[in-house]
Amino acid sequence: MPSSKHKKRHMRVVRKAEAPLEFNQLGLDFIAVSEYISPPRKENELMDQELIDVLERRIGDIVEKYNVLKEENNRLNAELSRLSSDREGLKSRVDAILGKLDGI
């Protein structure tokens, strides 16, 4: 009666002689190294530069609008404080006139 060890040895020898299995045969979704390591293409670099230029212009526009709005906000705050002081002055004058009218 042959031993099972002898059969296992025979299977190992056959297995070593076979070609190595590919990832696709194993049911894995790996991709070959050559498929994901590729040098950047000039078209991509050009497109990237165009996108960077567009973003740079948009950022410049936003910064410019921000500065304009900041100046307008400062101007409006100054006008608000001027109008508030004018209102307080008018209010005190009206109170003074009303006080004189009550005294009459």
C-alpha positions as CSV (number, residue, x, y, z in Angstrom):
1,M,0.0,0.0,0.0
2,P,1.6,3.3,-1.1
3,S,2.0,6.1,1.4
4,S,0.2,9.5,1.0
5,K,3.6,11.3,1.5
6,H,4.8,9.9,-1.8
7,K,1.7,11.3,-3.6
8,K,2.2,14.8,-2.1
9,R,5.8,14.8,-3.2
10,H,4.8,14.0,-6.7
11,M,2.2,16.8,-6.7
12,R,4.8,19.3,-5.5
13,V,7.1,18.4,-8.3
14,V,4.4,18.8,-10.9
15,R,3.4,22.1,-9.3
16,K,6.9,23.5,-9.5
17,A,7.1,22.6,-13.2
18,E,3.9,24.5,-14.1
19,A,4.0,28.1,-15.1
20,P,3.3,30.7,-12.4
21,L,-0.3,31.7,-12.0
22,E,-1.3,35.2,-13.1
23,F,-3.4,37.4,-10.9
24,N,-6.3,37.2,-13.2
25,Q,-6.4,33.5,-12.8
26,L,-6.6,33.9,-9.1
27,G,-9.6,36.1,-9.4
28,L,-7.8,39.2,-8.1
29,D,-8.2,42.6,-9.7
30,F,-4.6,43.7,-9.6
31,I,-3.2,45.5,-12.5
32,A,0.3,45.1,-13.9
33,V,2.9,47.6,-12.8
34,S,3.4,48.9,-16.3
35,E,-0.3,49.9,-16.4
36,Y,-0.3,52.3,-13.4
37,I,3.3,53.6,-13.6
38,S,3.5,55.8,-16.6
39,P,5.3,59.1,-17.1
40,P,3.1,62.2,-17.3
41,R,2.1,63.1,-20.8
42,K,2.7,66.5,-22.3
43,E,-1.0,66.9,-23.0
44,N,-1.8,66.4,-19.3
45,E,0.9,68.9,-18.3
46,L,-0.6,71.5,-20.7
47,M,-4.1,70.8,-19.4
48,D,-2.8,71.1,-15.8
49,Q,-1.1,74.4,-16.6
50,E,-4.3,75.7,-18.2
51,L,-6.3,74.7,-15.1
52,I,-3.8,76.4,-12.9
53,D,-4.0,79.6,-15.0
54,V,-7.8,79.6,-14.8
55,L,-7.7,79.0,-11.0
56,E,-5.1,81.8,-10.6
57,R,-7.3,84.3,-12.5
58,R,-10.3,83.3,-10.5
59,I,-8.4,83.7,-7.2
60,G,-7.1,87.1,-8.4
61,D,-10.7,88.2,-9.2
62,I,-11.9,87.0,-5.8
63,V,-9.1,88.9,-4.0
64,E,-9.8,92.0,-6.0
65,K,-13.5,91.8,-5.2
66,Y,-12.7,91.2,-1.5
67,N,-10.5,94.3,-1.4
68,V,-13.2,96.4,-3.1
69,L,-15.8,95.1,-0.6
70,K,-13.5,95.8,2.3
71,E,-13.0,99.4,1.2
72,E,-16.7,99.8,0.7
73,N,-17.4,98.4,4.2
74,N,-14.9,100.8,5.7
75,R,-16.6,103.7,3.9
76,L,-20.0,102.6,5.0
77,N,-18.9,102.2,8.6
78,A,-17.5,105.8,8.5
79,E,-20.7,107.1,7.0
80,L,-22.8,105.2,9.6
81,S,-20.8,106.7,12.5
82,R,-21.1,110.2,10.9
83,L,-24.9,109.7,10.5
84,S,-25.2,108.4,14.1
85,S,-23.5,111.4,15.5
86,D,-25.6,113.7,13.3
87,R,-28.7,112.0,14.6
88,E,-27.6,112.4,18.2
89,G,-26.9,116.1,17.6
90,L,-30.4,116.5,16.1
91,K,-32.0,114.6,18.9
92,S,-30.4,116.8,21.5
93,R,-31.4,120.0,19.6
94,V,-35.0,118.7,19.4
95,D,-35.0,117.9,23.1
96,A,-33.7,121.4,23.8
97,I,-36.5,123.0,21.7
98,L,-39.1,120.8,23.3
99,G,-37.8,121.8,26.7
100,K,-38.1,125.5,25.8
101,L,-41.7,125.0,24.5
102,D,-42.7,123.3,27.8
103,G,-41.3,126.3,29.7
104,I,-43.5,128.7,27.7
